[in-house]
Amino acid sequence: MRVETICGVHSAQSRWQTYAQPRTERRPRPSRQSGSALGAPGVRRTPRGASDALWMLLWKRSSGHPDYKGQKLAEQIFQGIILVSAVIGFIYGYITEQFGWTVYIVMVGFALSCLLTLPPWPMYRRSPLKWLPVQESGPEDKKPVDRKPKRHPK
């Protein structure tokens, strides 16, 4: 049993009854026009359009797919860092006789290799593919194809 004061009157209620009651008082919401997210007056928020424009600018700069040579380079960097960190981790773990250090060093190498290879860095987009220009052709531009009848061996 829990004793609480409700409107100046002491009442005994169970914990379930206290928490099961709906909230009657509501906090005022901060205005979206001015003030921070917490509703502090006098603090201006960044307009939504400006933050979206900044995000889109950063996205366009960083977006893009690596070319084939970039994919090969990323794979080589990834495998090299994993291999080096595994060898260093094994040697250090063997010397200290603690397998945990081996795991930690390999995990750090994995995190470093992910940081270097997963984002679309510009070094992976140095030799883009050159695509052929689009050729518009109508149905009358198509040439009839002469096909020879197939001869099946008997």
C-alpha positions in Angstrom: 0.0 0.0 0.0 1.2 3.5 -0.8 0.0 6.7 0.8 -0.2 9.7 -1.5 -1.6 13.2 -1.2 -4.2 13.9 -3.9 -5.7 17.4 -3.7 -4.6 17.7 -0.1 -6.4 14.5 1.0 -4.4 11.4 2.0 -5.5 8.3 0.3 -4.2 4.8 0.3 -3.9 3.2 -3.1 -2.1 0.2 -4.5 0.8 0.9 -6.8 -1.2 -0.4 -9.8 -4.0 1.9 -9.2 -1.7 4.9 -9.0 0.0 4.2 -12.3 -3.0 2.9 -14.1 -4.8 6.3 -13.8 -4.6 8.4 -16.9 -2.6 11.6 -16.7 -4.9 14.6 -16.4 -2.4 17.4 -16.5 -0.5 18.1 -19.8 2.6 20.0 -20.3 2.5 22.8 -22.9 4.3 22.0 -26.1 7.1 24.2 -27.2 6.2 26.4 -30.1 7.8 25.5 -33.5 8.2 29.1 -34.5 10.8 30.2 -31.9 12.6 28.7 -29.0 14.7 25.6 -28.8 13.5 22.0 -28.7 13.1 22.4 -25.0 11.0 25.5 -25.4 13.5 28.0 -24.1 12.4 31.5 -25.2 14.8 33.6 -27.2 16.8 30.8 -28.7 16.3 30.5 -32.4 16.2 27.1 -34.0 17.7 26.4 -37.4 15.0 26.6 -40.0 14.1 23.2 -41.3 14.9 24.2 -44.9 18.4 25.2 -44.1 19.3 22.0 -42.3 17.8 19.9 -45.1 19.7 21.9 -47.7 23.0 21.4 -45.8 22.3 17.7 -45.5 21.5 17.3 -49.2 24.7 19.2 -50.1 26.8 16.8 -47.9 24.9 13.8 -49.4 25.5 14.9 -53.0 29.2 15.5 -52.3 29.7 12.1 -50.6 27.4 10.0 -52.7 28.4 8.0 -55.6 29.4 4.5 -56.3 33.0 3.4 -56.6 34.2 2.2 -60.0 35.6 -1.2 -60.6 39.2 -0.2 -59.8 37.9 1.5 -56.7 36.1 -1.6 -55.6 39.3 -3.6 -56.1 41.3 -1.0 -54.1 38.8 -1.1 -51.3 38.9 -4.9 -51.1 42.7 -4.9 -51.0 42.8 -2.3 -48.2 40.1 -4.1 -46.2 41.9 -7.5 -46.5 45.3 -5.9 -45.8 44.2 -4.2 -42.6 42.4 -7.3 -41.3 45.4 -9.5 -42.0 47.9 -7.1 -40.4 45.7 -6.6 -37.3 45.2 -10.3 -37.0 49.0 -11.0 -37.1 49.7 -8.2 -34.7 46.9 -9.3 -32.4 48.0 -12.9 -32.4 51.7 -12.0 -31.6 50.7 -9.6 -28.8 48.2 -12.1 -27.4 50.7 -14.9 -27.5 53.4 -12.7 -25.7 51.0 -11.6 -23.0 49.2 -14.9 -22.9 45.8 -13.1 -23.1 43.5 -14.2 -25.9 41.3 -11.1 -25.2 44.0 -8.8 -26.5 44.0 -10.7 -29.8 40.3 -10.2 -30.2 40.4 -6.5 -29.2 43.2 -5.8 -31.7 41.4 -7.6 -34.5 38.2 -5.7 -33.7 40.0 -2.4 -33.9 41.5 -3.4 -37.2 38.0 -4.3 -38.5 36.6 -1.0 -37.3 39.5 0.9 -39.0 39.1 -1.0 -42.3 35.3 -0.4 -42.3 36.0 3.3 -41.7 38.4 3.4 -44.7 36.5 1.3 -47.1 32.7 1.6 -46.6 32.1 5.3 -47.1 32.2 6.4 -50.8 35.6 8.2 -50.6 36.7 10.1 -53.7 39.8 7.8 -54.0 37.5 5.0 -55.0 35.9 7.1 -57.9 39.1 8.1 -59.9 38.4 6.1 -63.1 34.6 6.2 -63.8 33.2 4.3 -66.7 32.4 6.1 -69.9 29.0 5.2 -71.1 27.8 5.4 -74.7 25.5 8.3 -75.5 21.8 7.6 -75.7 20.6 7.0 -79.2 17.0 7.6 -80.0 15.6 5.4 -82.6 12.0 5.0 -83.9 10.3 1.9 -85.2 11.2 2.8 -88.8 14.9 3.0 -88.1 15.1 -0.7 -87.4 16.7 -2.8 -90.1 15.2 -6.1 -90.9 17.4 -9.0 -89.8 18.0 -11.7 -92.2 18.0 -15.0 -90.5 19.2 -18.2 -91.9 17.1 -21.2 -91.2 18.6 -23.5 -88.7 19.7 -26.9 -89.9 19.4 -29.6 -87.4 21.8 -32.6 -87.8 19.9 -35.8 -88.4 
